Amino acid sequence: MRTLIKGGLLIDTEWMRHQDIYIEGSKIRRVAPDIDISTLPSDTQLIHAEGLCVLPGIIDAHTHYHLVSRGTVTADSFAEGSRLAAFGGVTTVVDFADDDKRSLADSARARRHEMAPMAIDYALHQGVYKFREGLGDELKAIADAGIGTLKIFTTYRDVGYLVEKREDLKAIFSMAHGLGLMVSVHAEDDQIITEIGRNWKGGYRPIDHAALRPASAEAAAIRYVGGIAEEVGMPVYIVHLSSKEGLEAVRDLRSRGVKVIVETTPHYLFLDKSRLEGEKGPLYVMTPPLRTKEDNEALQEALIDGEIQVVATDHCSFTYDQKLASDDCRTIYPGIPGTEELLPLMNTFGLVSGRLSLSQIVNLISTGPAKYFGLYPEKGSLEEGTDADIVLFNPDFSWTLGRDTIHSAAGYTAYDGMTVTGKVVMTYLRGRLIMGDGLYLGVEGDGRFLKVKRN
């Protein structure tokens, strides 16, 4: 399979320039200002990309496809998740394996087996929910299996996710550091949340979720895990930063020399807790909860200033009916879809703010994640010799997000009615067209598990 993409504006993190890309098999073989198709094999397919941007495949570094939770399963299976991802130009996701508290290797192996239907490439974060004898050997086994990141929670004691003792958590950090594994953290302080819940006199409407899990809990947890990372002498990755208070905690840690890598999501950038009001409030329940417009603005400014390194989606899609089955925030299924909307939302923000270039956006949603999670340069780049994960993107196309224009099996988008600028025209995975002109061409099972490169 040979393809010449001609006349497009190539967007990398360092430059924008008109170049042609020649793909042979699964790899980018040549990038040059003007490649003459007559010099290539006769079966080369020519794609005219004039007026389009050519991007490296987008990486959604935080997804939960086919998540079994609270006696049900999320709307988007691995096959469906691959489909919606392709429409959004996403060629790689990093999903999660739970900790069965017996064998991390078995947990990871089971998750990989479940992910076999993927039609795009994928890597894994490995949850660690308990310190136990022999954990060091378990961590080594998953590192050898190609997993590069652990996922730690500082909350959810009630469901068994919380590593309760500080010395146990520090031991996990130390073992991870010795193996070159990164530690990512869902940062909400369980004690603060528990005490608020114990003394709560209000109701449990969707809007109350924001008060039951406040920004102060996020900030306290960030300081807690940041202090451990400082003692061990290693970086820490904070997932889905949601608040101005949490951002201030990150700044405090960085001022002490702690390397804190920060991820946020489009919903914490662009949606606020007013969405939790009214009959559709349950659609917007996720954890951490939506915050205030002031929080949105603080995170947007931090993003523009380079204080946030990754934008991912935390895609966790329950159906419209599942979400509206309860109006009690304790029993509403938490999470929203978002993978497909990532690129157009970020492109729109870049245009509206006038302060974020498409090169910077590529760094936030492709190159940056590839580097932090050990996938670069095979993923997240347009370099010769790397995987031909390529997105043809119309940066000027205006359209409206809605249940009829997105492809999640959730049947709704949290950004319903928002007009965005920029639409994916074609998505290539390792040189193969998996979405073109509104048609999905992905092949179930064609996705590959990516073994990460550890530092």
C-alpha positions in Angstrom: 0.0 0.0 0.0 1.5 3.3 -1.1 0.1 6.8 -0.7 1.3 10.3 -1.6 -0.4 13.1 0.3 0.3 16.2 -1.7 -0.1 19.9 -1.1 -1.1 19.9 2.6 0.2 22.1 5.3 2.1 19.9 7.7 1.8 20.8 11.3 4.4 19.7 13.8 5.3 21.1 17.2 8.2 23.0 15.7 6.9 24.2 12.3 4.2 24.6 9.8 5.1 24.2 6.1 3.8 22.9 2.9 5.3 19.5 2.3 4.3 16.2 0.6 4.3 12.9 2.5 4.9 9.6 0.9 3.7 6.5 2.8 4.8 3.0 2.0 3.3 0.2 3.9 2.8 1.3 7.5 5.6 3.9 7.5 6.2 7.5 6.5 9.1 7.0 4.0 9.6 10.5 2.7 8.7 14.1 3.6 9.7 16.8 1.0 8.5 20.1 -0.5 7.5 18.5 -3.8 7.4 14.8 -4.5 6.8 13.9 -8.1 4.4 11.0 -8.3 5.9 9.9 -11.6 9.0 8.9 -9.6 7.0 6.6 -7.4 5.7 3.1 -8.0 2.7 3.1 -10.4 0.3 1.8 -7.8 0.8 4.8 -5.5 -2.5 6.5 -4.6 -2.5 10.3 -4.8 -4.4 12.3 -2.2 -4.8 16.0 -2.9 -4.5 17.8 0.5 -4.5 21.4 -0.7 -6.3 23.6 1.8 -6.0 21.0 4.5 -3.7 20.6 7.5 -1.7 17.4 7.9 -1.3 16.4 11.5 0.2 13.4 13.3 -2.5 11.1 14.7 -4.1 12.4 17.8 -3.5 10.6 21.1 -6.2 10.5 23.7 -4.1 9.7 26.8 -7.0 9.1 29.2 -9.9 6.8 28.1 -12.3 4.3 29.7 -13.8 2.3 26.9 -15.9 -0.8 27.9 -15.6 0.1 31.6 -17.5 -2.2 33.9 -18.8 -0.1 36.7 -21.6 -0.2 39.2 -23.2 -3.3 37.8 -23.3 -2.1 34.2 -20.9 -1.2 31.4 -20.1 2.0 29.5 -21.8 2.7 26.2 -18.8 2.6 24.0 -17.2 -0.8 23.5 -13.7 -1.1 22.2 -15.0 -1.5 18.6 -17.3 1.5 19.0 -14.6 3.5 20.7 -12.3 2.9 17.8 -14.9 4.1 15.4 -15.7 7.4 17.2 -11.9 8.0 17.7 -11.3 7.6 14.0 -13.9 10.3 13.3 -12.0 12.6 15.6 -8.6 11.9 14.1 -7.5 9.8 17.2 -5.3 6.9 16.2 -4.0 5.9 19.6 -5.6 5.8 23.1 -4.2 5.0 26.5 -6.8 3.1 28.5 -6.7 1.5 31.9 -6.2 -1.9 33.5 -7.7 -2.3 37.0 -5.8 -4.0 39.9 -7.3 -7.3 40.9 -5.1 -7.1 44.1 -3.6 -10.5 43.2 -1.5 -10.0 40.1 -1.0 -6.9 38.1 0.3 -9.0 35.2 -2.9 -11.0 35.1 -4.9 -7.7 35.3 -3.1 -6.2 32.4 -3.3 -9.4 30.4 -7.0 -9.6 30.9 -7.5 -6.0 29.8 -5.4 -6.5 26.7 -7.5 -9.6 25.9 -10.7 -7.4 26.2 -9.2 -4.8 24.0 -8.5 -7.2 21.1 -11.4 -5.7 19.0 -9.7 -2.3 18.9 -9.3 -0.9 15.4 -6.8 1.8 16.5 -3.6 1.4 18.5 -3.6 1.5 22.3 -1.4 1.4 25.4 -2.3 0.9 29.0 -2.0 2.6 32.4 -2.0 0.1 35.2 -4.0 0.7 38.3 -2.5 0.0 41.7 -5.0 0.0 44.5 -3.2 -1.9 47.3 0.3 -2.3 48.7 1.2 -5.9 49.3 4.1 -8.3 49.6 5.7 -9.0 46.3 4.3 -5.8 44.7 7.8 -5.0 43.4 7.9 -8.2 41.4 4.4 -7.4 40.0 5.5 -3.9 39.0 8.6 -5.3 37.2 6.4 -7.8 35.4 4.1 -5.1 34.0 7.1 -2.9 33.1 8.6 -5.8 31.2 5.2 -6.3 29.5 5.4 -2.8 28.0 3.3 -0.7 30.5 4.9 2.5 31.5 2.5 4.2 33.9 0.8 3.4 37.2 -2.6 4.9 38.2 -3.1 5.8 41.8 -6.2 7.1 43.6 -6.2 9.3 46.7 -10.0 8.7 47.1 -12.6 6.0 46.7 -11.8 4.2 49.9 -15.4 2.8 49.7 -14.7 0.9 46.5 -11.2 -0.2 47.4 -9.1 2.1 45.2 -7.4 4.1 47.9 -3.9 3.2 49.1 -4.4 4.4 52.6 -1.0 4.6 54.3 1.4 7.2 53.3 4.4 4.9 53.8 2.8 2.4 51.5 2.2 5.0 48.8 5.7 6.2 49.1 7.0 2.7 48.7 5.0 2.3 45.5 6.4 5.6 44.2 9.9 4.4 45.0 9.5 1.1 43.3 8.0 2.7 40.3 10.9 5.2 40.1 13.4 2.4 40.3 11.7 0.7 37.3 11.3 3.8 35.2 7.6 3.8 35.6 5.6 7.1 35.8 3.0 7.5 38.5 -0.3 9.2 37.5 -2.7 10.3 40.2 -6.5 10.9 40.5 -6.1 13.7 43.1 -9.0 14.2 45.5 -8.4 14.0 49.2 -10.6 11.2 50.6 -10.6 12.5 54.2 -11.9 15.9 53.1 -14.6 14.4 51.0 -15.6 11.9 53.7 -15.9 14.7 56.4 -18.0 16.8 54.1 -20.3 13.9 53.4 -20.6 13.0 57.1 -21.7 16.6 58.0 -23.7 17.3 54.9 -27.2 18.8 55.5 -28.1 19.4 51.9 -29.6 17.4 49.2 -27.9 15.1 46.6 -28.9 16.8 43.4 -26.4 16.9 40.5 -25.4 20.5 41.5 -24.6 19.3 45.0 -21.9 17.0 43.6 -19.7 20.1 43.2 -20.0 20.9 46.9 -19.5 17.4 48.1 -16.2 17.1 46.2 -14.7 20.6 46.3 -11.6 22.0 44.7 -10.0 22.1 48.1 -9.9 18.3 48.1 -8.1 18.3 44.7 -5.5 20.8 45.9 -4.9 18.9 49.2 -4.3 15.7 47.3 -2.0 17.3 44.8 0.1 18.6 47.6 0.1 15.2 49.3 1.3 13.2 46.4 3.6 16.0 45.3 5.3 15.8 48.6 5.9 12.1 48.2 7.3 12.6 44.7 9.6 15.3 46.1 10.9 12.9 48.8 11.5 10.1 46.3 13.0 12.5 43.7 10.7 11.7 40.8 8.0 13.4 38.7 4.3 12.9 39.2 1.5 13.1 36.6 -1.8 14.7 37.7 -4.8 13.5 35.7 -7.8 15.7 34.8 -6.9 18.9 36.7 -10.2 20.6 37.3 -9.6 23.7 39.4 -7.8 27.0 40.1 -7.0 25.7 43.6 -5.5 22.5 42.2 -3.4 24.6 39.8 -2.1 26.8 42.6 -1.0 23.5 44.4 0.8 22.5 41.3 2.6 25.9 41.1 3.6 25.6 44.8 5.2 22.2 44.1 7.0 23.4 41.0 8.4 26.4 42.9 10.1 23.8 45.2 11.6 22.0 42.2 9.1 19.1 41.9 8.4 18.0 38.4 4.6 18.0 38.0 3.1 16.9 34.6 -0.4 18.2 34.3 -3.3 16.9 32.3 -6.7 18.6 31.9 -9.7 17.9 29.8 -12.0 19.9 27.5 -14.9 19.7 30.0 -12.8 21.4 32.7 -11.7 24.0 30.2 -15.0 24.8 28.7 -17.9 23.6 30.9 -18.9 24.9 34.3 -21.1 23.6 37.1 -24.2 25.6 35.9 -24.6 22.6 33.6 -25.5 20.5 36.7 -28.7 22.5 37.1 -32.0 21.4 35.6 -33.4 18.1 34.3 -30.4 17.4 32.2 -28.0 18.0 35.1 -27.2 14.2 35.4 -25.6 14.2 31.9 -22.8 16.4 33.3 -21.9 14.5 36.4 -18.3 13.3 36.5 -15.5 13.1 39.0 -14.0 15.5 39.8 -17.1 17.6 39.3 -17.4 20.6 37.0 -16.2 23.8 38.7 -16.8 27.5 38.2 -16.2 29.8 35.2 -13.3 31.3 37.2 -11.8 27.8 37.3 -12.4 27.4 33.5 -10.6 30.7 32.9 -7.7 29.9 35.2 -7.1 26.6 33.4 -7.4 28.2 30.0 -4.8 30.8 30.9 -2.5 28.1 32.3 -2.9 26.1 29.1 -1.9 29.1 27.0 1.0 29.8 29.3 2.4 26.3 29.0 1.6 25.2 32.6 -0.5 22.3 31.3 1.3 19.6 29.3 -1.5 17.3 28.1 -5.2 17.6 27.2 -7.0 14.3 27.2 -10.7 13.5 27.6 -11.3 10.9 30.4 -13.8 9.5 27.9 -16.3 7.4 30.0 -19.6 7.2 28.2 -22.8 6.0 29.6 -25.9 6.3 27.5 -28.4 9.2 27.7 -30.9 6.9 29.4 -28.3 5.5 31.8 -27.3 9.0 32.9 -30.9 10.3 33.4 -32.0 7.2 35.3 -31.1 8.9 38.5 -31.0 12.5 39.7 -29.1 11.6 42.9 -25.4 12.4 42.5 -24.5 9.4 44.6 -26.0 7.0 42.1 -25.7 8.8 38.7 -23.2 7.0 36.5 -20.2 9.4 36.4 -18.5 10.3 33.2 -19.0 11.7 29.7 -17.9 10.9 26.2 -15.3 13.2 24.6 -12.7 11.5 22.4 -14.2 12.5 19.1 -14.7 16.2 20.2 -11.1 16.7 21.4 -9.5 18.1 18.3 -12.3 20.4 17.1 -12.8 21.8 20.6 -9.1 22.6 21.0 -8.8 24.0 17.5 -11.8 26.3 18.2 -10.3 27.4 21.5 -7.0 28.2 19.7 -8.9 30.3 17.2 -11.1 32.1 19.7 -8.3 32.9 22.1 -5.9 33.9 19.3 -3.1 32.7 21.6 -2.8 29.0 20.9 -1.4 27.9 17.6 -2.3 24.6 15.9 1.4 23.6 16.5 0.8 24.1 20.2 -2.4 22.1 20.1 -0.6 19.2 18.3 1.9 19.2 21.2 -0.9 19.1 23.8 -2.9 16.3 22.1 -0.4 14.3 20.1 3.3 14.9 20.5 3.3 15.7 24.2 1.3 12.6 25.2 3.5 10.5 22.9 6.6 11.7 24.7 5.3 11.5 28.3 4.0 7.9 27.7 6.9 6.5 25.9 5.4 6.3 22.4 7.4 8.9 20.6 8.5 9.2 17.8 6.6 6.3 16.4 3.5 8.1 17.5 3.0 11.9 17.7 5.3 12.8 14.9 5.5 13.1 11.1 9.1 12.0 11.0 10.4 9.8 8.2 10.6 6.2 9.3 7.8 6.4 11.9 4.2 5.0 11.9 2.1 6.7 9.2 -0.6 7.8 11.7 -1.8 10.9 9.8 -4.9 13.2 10.0 -6.1 15.4 7.2 -7.9 18.2 9.0 -9.9 21.1 7.6 -9.2 23.9 10.1 -11.9 26.3 8.7 -14.9 24.0 8.5 -17.7 25.2 10.9 -20.2 22.7 12.3 -22.3 22.0 15.4 -21.7 19.3 17.9 -24.8 17.3 18.6 -26.1 13.7 19.0 -26.6 13.6 15.2 -23.0 14.7 14.4 -21.0 12.6 16.8 -20.5 8.9 16.8 -20.5 7.8 20.5 -23.0 5.1 21.4 -23.8 7.3 24.4 -26.2 9.0 22.1 -25.3 12.5 23.3 -22.4 14.9 23.6 -21.7 17.1 26.6 -21.0 19.9 24.1 -24.4 19.7 22.5 -25.2 22.8 20.4 -21.7 24.2 20.5 -20.4 25.5 17.1 -16.9 24.4 16.5 -14.3 25.2 13.8 -12.3 22.4 12.3 -13.2 18.9 11.1 -11.3 15.7 10.4 -11.5 14.7 6.7 -9.3 11.6 6.7 -7.6 9.5 9.4 -4.8 7.1 8.6 -3.6 4.4 11.0 -0.2 3.0 10.1 -0.7 4.0 6.4 -4.2 2.6 6.2 -7.3 4.8 5.7 -9.6 4.2 8.6 -11.9 7.1 8.1 -12.5 9.2 5.0 -15.1 11.6 3.9 -17.5 10.5 6.6 -17.1 6.8 6.1 -15.6 4.5 8.7 -13.2 2.0 7.3 -11.6 0.7 10.5 -11.0 -3.1 10.8 -12.0 -4.7 14.1 -8.9 -6.2 15.7 -6.4 -4.2 13.5 -5.3 -2.1 16.5 -2.0 -3.0 18.2 -0.9 -2.9 21.8 1.9 -0.5 22.1 4.8 -1.4 24.4 6.2 1.9 25.8 9.8 3.0 26.0 10.7 3.7 29.6 13.3 6.2 30.7 
